[in-house]
Amino acid sequence: MQPRNTILVVDDEPDVVKTVQELFRYDYRVLGANSGEEGLGALRRERVHVLMTDQRMPGMTGVELLRRAREASPDTV
């Protein structure tokens, strides 16, 4: 069996993260995080192929997360 690609979903609303995880769970390995910092931690621990993020979150915007994610995991889309 070929390993599945990993998607990381970052949103400060846990219901959104859960919904996206449920939508893609059969085709992808889906990780969730509820803050930008939590998402960066996941990127440092796990191989992530695709990062999906909310734009408006407390503490760190989606744009800031994407900028910092590029530094932490340059191959993640």
C-alpha positions in Angstrom: 0.0 0.0 0.0 1.3 3.4 -1.0 1.6 6.0 1.8 -1.1 8.7 1.7 -0.2 12.4 1.3 -0.7 14.5 4.4 -2.8 17.6 4.7 -2.5 20.0 7.7 -5.7 22.0 8.4 -5.2 25.0 10.7 -8.2 26.9 11.9 -9.1 28.4 15.3 -12.6 26.9 15.0 -12.3 23.2 15.9 -15.5 22.4 14.1 -14.0 23.6 10.8 -10.9 21.5 11.3 -13.0 18.4 12.1 -15.2 18.9 9.1 -12.3 19.1 6.7 -10.7 16.1 8.4 -13.9 14.1 7.8 -14.2 15.2 4.2 -10.7 14.1 3.2 -10.0 11.2 5.7 -10.4 8.4 3.1 -7.9 9.8 0.6 -5.4 11.6 2.8 -3.8 11.6 6.2 -5.3 14.7 7.7 -3.8 16.5 10.7 -5.5 19.4 12.5 -4.3 22.4 14.5 -6.2 25.2 16.2 -3.6 27.9 16.1 -0.7 29.1 13.9 1.8 28.1 16.6 0.2 24.6 16.8 0.3 24.3 13.1 4.0 25.2 12.9 4.7 22.6 15.6 3.0 20.0 13.4 5.0 21.1 10.4 8.2 20.6 12.4 7.2 17.1 13.6 5.5 15.7 10.5 6.0 15.5 6.8 3.1 17.7 5.4 2.3 17.9 1.7 -0.5 20.5 1.8 -1.2 23.2 4.3 -4.8 24.7 4.5 -5.2 27.6 6.8 -7.8 30.1 7.9 -6.8 33.8 7.3 -8.3 35.3 10.4 -7.0 33.7 13.6 -6.0 35.1 16.9 -2.2 35.4 17.5 -1.1 34.8 13.9 -2.8 35.4 10.6 -3.0 32.8 7.8 -0.5 34.9 5.7 2.0 34.9 8.6 1.6 31.2 9.1 2.2 30.5 5.5 5.3 32.7 5.5 6.7 30.9 8.6 5.6 27.5 7.2 7.8 28.1 4.1 10.8 28.5 6.4 9.9 25.4 8.5 8.9 23.2 5.6 9.9 24.5 2.2 8.4 21.6 0.2 4.9 22.0 1.7 2.3 23.5 -0.7 
